[in-house]
Amino acid sequence: MGSHVSKSLDSFNCRRTLNVGSTEYIYYNLIEAEKNGLTGISQLPYSMKVLLENLLRNEDGRSVTKESIQAVAGWLTDKGKDLFDVMYAMRGWAERWAYRDGETGGGPAMRYIHRACGTDVGTAVVCPGCGALLGYGDLKGEASPALKAEQVRRDRHQSPSRG
């Protein structure tokens, strides 16, 4: 079978392939992108890493540029922190629309815990536990138990057998 060839410019030299049976999949390795100059990726929240991989995949020099990719990776700068409200709203949308039925066990894919009081805030912008308005740095994210189980299942399915 043939493979889909990505048309990305791959400015950060992170395009990789994964062969499963006779099918070749192309993906963009964020660890390699960081090694090749796209700094700060390892500190980004999971949702931002998903967005970043999509930008790397679609880099065409016009609608997605090297500079726009660097801007997303720079989310932890003051300029990037100003995007918190927008990204948090996008996360709420993704929780509602981006997952297949049953993929997250009927609940959210990610749990967001308010660092100050330990409350799972769901998609709220005000902590239901203490009433604080939530902002950048107030939350700690973790995959839900259902999403963790799905990730383990996928990893087992994709891992080559060891003999």
C-alpha positions as a Markdown table, in Angstrom:
| # | Residue | x | y | z |
|---|---|---|---|---|
| 1 | Met | 0.0 | 0.0 | 0.0 |
| 2 | Gly | 1.1 | 3.6 | -0.6 |
| 3 | Ser | 1.6 | 6.1 | 2.1 |
| 4 | His | 0.2 | 9.6 | 2.4 |
| 5 | Val | 3.1 | 12.1 | 1.7 |
| 6 | Ser | 3.0 | 15.1 | 3.9 |
| 7 | Lys | 3.6 | 18.5 | 2.1 |
| 8 | Ser | 4.9 | 20.2 | 5.3 |
| 9 | Leu | 8.0 | 22.3 | 5.0 |
| 10 | Asp | 9.3 | 20.6 | 8.2 |
| 11 | Ser | 11.4 | 23.6 | 9.3 |
| 12 | Phe | 12.2 | 21.8 | 12.6 |
| 13 | Asn | 13.3 | 18.5 | 10.9 |
| 14 | Cys | 10.9 | 16.4 | 13.0 |
| 15 | Arg | 8.9 | 14.5 | 10.4 |
| 16 | Arg | 9.0 | 10.8 | 11.2 |
| 17 | Thr | 7.3 | 7.6 | 9.9 |
| 18 | Leu | 5.7 | 4.7 | 11.7 |
| 19 | Asn | 5.2 | 1.5 | 9.8 |
| 20 | Val | 2.3 | -0.7 | 10.8 |
| 21 | Gly | 1.9 | -3.7 | 8.6 |
| 22 | Ser | 2.0 | -2.5 | 5.0 |
| 23 | Thr | 0.9 | 1.1 | 5.9 |
| 24 | Glu | 3.3 | 3.9 | 6.6 |
| 25 | Tyr | 2.1 | 6.8 | 8.8 |
| 26 | Ile | 3.7 | 10.2 | 9.0 |
| 27 | Tyr | 3.9 | 12.1 | 12.3 |
| 28 | Tyr | 5.8 | 15.0 | 13.7 |
| 29 | Asn | 7.9 | 14.3 | 16.7 |
| 30 | Leu | 7.7 | 17.1 | 19.2 |
| 31 | Ile | 10.8 | 15.9 | 21.1 |
| 32 | Glu | 12.8 | 16.2 | 17.9 |
| 33 | Ala | 11.3 | 19.6 | 17.1 |
| 34 | Glu | 12.5 | 20.8 | 20.5 |
| 35 | Lys | 16.0 | 19.4 | 19.9 |
| 36 | Asn | 16.0 | 21.3 | 16.6 |
| 37 | Gly | 15.2 | 24.7 | 18.0 |
| 38 | Leu | 11.5 | 24.8 | 18.8 |
| 39 | Thr | 12.1 | 25.6 | 22.5 |
| 40 | Gly | 9.6 | 25.2 | 25.4 |
| 41 | Ile | 7.5 | 22.3 | 24.0 |
| 42 | Ser | 8.1 | 20.0 | 26.9 |
| 43 | Gln | 6.5 | 22.5 | 29.3 |
| 44 | Leu | 3.4 | 23.0 | 27.2 |
| 45 | Pro | 0.0 | 21.6 | 28.2 |
| 46 | Tyr | -1.2 | 18.6 | 26.3 |
| 47 | Ser | -3.8 | 20.5 | 24.4 |
| 48 | Met | -1.1 | 22.9 | 23.1 |
| 49 | Lys | 1.1 | 20.0 | 22.0 |
| 50 | Val | -1.8 | 18.7 | 19.9 |
| 51 | Leu | -2.2 | 22.1 | 18.3 |
| 52 | Leu | 1.5 | 22.4 | 17.7 |
| 53 | Glu | 1.8 | 18.9 | 16.0 |
| 54 | Asn | -1.1 | 19.9 | 13.7 |
| 55 | Leu | 0.7 | 23.2 | 12.8 |
| 56 | Leu | 4.0 | 21.2 | 12.1 |
| 57 | Arg | 2.0 | 18.8 | 9.9 |
| 58 | Asn | 0.5 | 21.7 | 7.9 |
| 59 | Glu | 3.4 | 24.1 | 7.6 |
| 60 | Asp | 3.2 | 25.5 | 4.1 |
| 61 | Gly | 5.0 | 28.9 | 4.5 |
| 62 | Arg | 1.7 | 30.8 | 3.8 |
| 63 | Ser | -1.2 | 29.9 | 6.1 |
| 64 | Val | 1.2 | 28.1 | 8.6 |
| 65 | Thr | 4.6 | 29.6 | 8.8 |
| 66 | Lys | 7.7 | 28.8 | 10.9 |
| 67 | Glu | 7.1 | 32.0 | 12.8 |
| 68 | Ser | 3.5 | 31.0 | 13.7 |
| 69 | Ile | 4.7 | 27.6 | 14.9 |
| 70 | Gln | 7.3 | 29.4 | 17.1 |
| 71 | Ala | 4.6 | 31.7 | 18.4 |
| 72 | Val | 2.5 | 28.7 | 19.6 |
| 73 | Ala | 5.5 | 27.1 | 21.1 |
| 74 | Gly | 6.2 | 30.4 | 22.9 |
| 75 | Trp | 2.9 | 30.2 | 24.7 |
| 76 | Leu | 4.7 | 30.2 | 28.0 |
| 77 | Thr | 6.1 | 33.7 | 27.4 |
| 78 | Asp | 4.1 | 36.8 | 28.6 |
| 79 | Lys | 2.7 | 37.2 | 25.1 |
| 80 | Gly | 1.6 | 33.6 | 25.0 |
| 81 | Lys | 0.2 | 33.7 | 28.5 |
| 82 | Asp | -2.2 | 36.3 | 27.3 |
| 83 | Leu | -3.8 | 33.6 | 25.1 |
| 84 | Phe | -4.8 | 31.6 | 28.2 |
| 85 | Asp | -8.5 | 32.6 | 28.0 |
| 86 | Val | -8.8 | 31.7 | 24.3 |
| 87 | Met | -7.0 | 28.4 | 24.7 |
| 88 | Tyr | -9.1 | 27.5 | 27.7 |
| 89 | Ala | -12.3 | 28.2 | 25.7 |
| 90 | Met | -11.0 | 26.0 | 22.9 |
| 91 | Arg | -10.3 | 23.2 | 25.4 |
| 92 | Gly | -14.0 | 23.4 | 26.5 |
| 93 | Trp | -15.0 | 23.1 | 22.9 |
| 94 | Ala | -12.7 | 20.2 | 22.3 |
| 95 | Glu | -14.0 | 18.3 | 25.3 |
| 96 | Arg | -17.5 | 18.6 | 23.9 |
| 97 | Trp | -16.8 | 17.9 | 20.2 |
| 98 | Ala | -13.4 | 16.4 | 19.5 |
| 99 | Tyr | -13.7 | 12.9 | 20.8 |
| 100 | Arg | -15.4 | 9.9 | 19.4 |
| 101 | Asp | -18.3 | 8.4 | 21.4 |
| 102 | Gly | -16.9 | 6.3 | 24.2 |
| 103 | Glu | -13.3 | 7.4 | 23.7 |
| 104 | Thr | -13.2 | 9.2 | 27.0 |
| 105 | Gly | -15.7 | 7.0 | 29.0 |
| 106 | Gly | -18.4 | 9.6 | 28.8 |
| 107 | Gly | -16.5 | 12.2 | 30.8 |
| 108 | Pro | -13.8 | 14.8 | 29.9 |
| 109 | Ala | -10.6 | 13.6 | 28.3 |
| 110 | Met | -8.6 | 15.8 | 30.6 |
| 111 | Arg | -9.1 | 16.7 | 34.2 |
| 112 | Tyr | -8.0 | 20.2 | 35.3 |
| 113 | Ile | -7.3 | 20.6 | 39.0 |
| 114 | His | -7.2 | 24.0 | 40.7 |
| 115 | Arg | -3.7 | 24.1 | 42.2 |
| 116 | Ala | -4.8 | 26.3 | 45.1 |
| 117 | Cys | -7.6 | 24.1 | 46.5 |
| 118 | Gly | -7.4 | 20.8 | 44.7 |
| 119 | Thr | -10.9 | 20.9 | 43.0 |
| 120 | Asp | -11.5 | 19.4 | 39.6 |
| 121 | Val | -12.8 | 22.5 | 37.8 |
| 122 | Gly | -14.1 | 20.7 | 34.7 |
| 123 | Thr | -14.5 | 23.5 | 32.0 |
| 124 | Ala | -15.5 | 26.2 | 34.5 |
| 125 | Val | -13.7 | 29.6 | 34.5 |
| 126 | Val | -14.5 | 30.1 | 38.2 |
| 127 | Cys | -13.4 | 27.3 | 40.6 |
| 128 | Pro | -16.4 | 25.6 | 42.0 |
| 129 | Gly | -14.5 | 24.7 | 45.1 |
| 130 | Cys | -13.2 | 28.1 | 46.3 |
| 131 | Gly | -14.8 | 30.6 | 43.9 |
| 132 | Ala | -11.5 | 31.9 | 42.5 |
| 133 | Leu | -11.4 | 33.2 | 38.9 |
| 134 | Leu | -9.1 | 30.9 | 37.0 |
| 135 | Gly | -6.1 | 32.1 | 35.1 |
| 136 | Tyr | -2.8 | 31.1 | 33.6 |
| 137 | Gly | -0.8 | 28.8 | 36.0 |
| 138 | Asp | -3.8 | 28.1 | 38.2 |
| 139 | Leu | -4.5 | 24.6 | 36.8 |
| 140 | Lys | -2.8 | 21.3 | 36.7 |
| 141 | Gly | -3.9 | 19.0 | 33.9 |
| 142 | Glu | -4.0 | 15.2 | 33.8 |
| 143 | Ala | -5.5 | 12.7 | 31.5 |
| 144 | Ser | -8.8 | 11.2 | 32.7 |
| 145 | Pro | -8.7 | 7.5 | 33.7 |
| 146 | Ala | -10.7 | 6.6 | 30.5 |
| 147 | Leu | -8.3 | 8.5 | 28.3 |
| 148 | Lys | -5.3 | 6.9 | 30.0 |
| 149 | Ala | -6.8 | 3.4 | 29.4 |
| 150 | Glu | -7.4 | 4.4 | 25.7 |
| 151 | Gln | -3.8 | 5.6 | 25.3 |
| 152 | Val | -2.5 | 2.3 | 26.8 |
| 153 | Arg | -4.7 | 0.3 | 24.5 |
| 154 | Arg | -3.4 | 2.3 | 21.5 |
| 155 | Asp | 0.3 | 2.0 | 22.6 |
| 156 | Arg | -0.1 | -1.8 | 22.9 |
| 157 | His | -1.7 | -2.0 | 19.4 |
| 158 | Gln | 1.1 | 0.2 | 17.8 |
| 159 | Ser | 4.1 | -1.3 | 19.6 |
| 160 | Pro | 6.1 | -3.8 | 17.6 |
| 161 | Ser | 6.1 | -7.3 | 19.1 |
| 162 | Arg | 9.3 | -8.1 | 20.9 |
| 163 | Gly | 10.8 | -11.5 | 20.5 |
